[in-house]
Amino acid sequence: MFGLGNRWAGRHGAAGGDLEKRVAALEEAVQENRALNVRLAELTDVVTELLLPVAARDEERLEELLGKYRGDFS
């Protein structure tokens, strides 16, 4: 921004290629984190359904959640 990159590159001997690699790695890590968060939310839904008293359970939803969860590991 405002030529700062050129001054930084001149002082540090790099044109920002390393920075681009680091940003790409961070973006990849963010995507992995998002996928893990979705997975955790799905698992939390399954556990929540299993902890409900039998009379309050939605058996169809429970079977759907368990089927999806099992399908991911098959």
N, C-alpha and C positions, 0 to 999 in steps of 0.2 A: 504494500500500500504506500503510495506517495514516494516510490523509489527506495523505500527502506530495504526491500529484498535485495536490491542490487548492492547497497552499501553493506548489508549483512554478508552477502555472498563474497564480496571483495575482502572482507576482514576474515572470514572463516574458510575461504577457499572452496566453497560448494555453492552450486547454483540452485539449491533447494531440492535436489533429487531425493536426498535422504528424508527431507520433510514430507515430500509427497508419498514416499514409502510408509513413513510413520502414520500419516493420516489415513492411508489405505488400510493399514493394519488395524488402526483404531476403529475405522468404519466397519471392518469385518468383525471385530470384537463386539461392537454395538449390536450388529445383526444377530450374532450368536447369543448375546444376552437377551435380546428380545424374544428369540425362539425359546430360550430356557424359561423366560418369564411366562410365556404362553403355556408351555408344558406344565409348569408349576401350577398355574391357574386351573388347568384341566384336572390335574391330580387332586388339587384342593376340592374341586367340585365332586369328584368321586368320593373322597374321604368324607365330605360333608353329607352326602347322600347315605353313606354307610353308617354314619353316626346317628342319623335320625331314628327315632323309635319306629318299629316296624309298621305301626298303624299310620304314621305320617309319611312314610316313604312313597315316592312315586316309582313303582317298580319298573315301569316302561322306561322312564328317564334313566334309572339306575342301570338297566340292561344296555341302554344306548351308550351311556358313558363308559361302562365296563367294556363293551364291545369295541369302542373306539380306542380305549386305552390298551386293550389286549392286541388290537390290530396293529398298533404302532410298534409293538415288540415282537411280532411274529415274523 
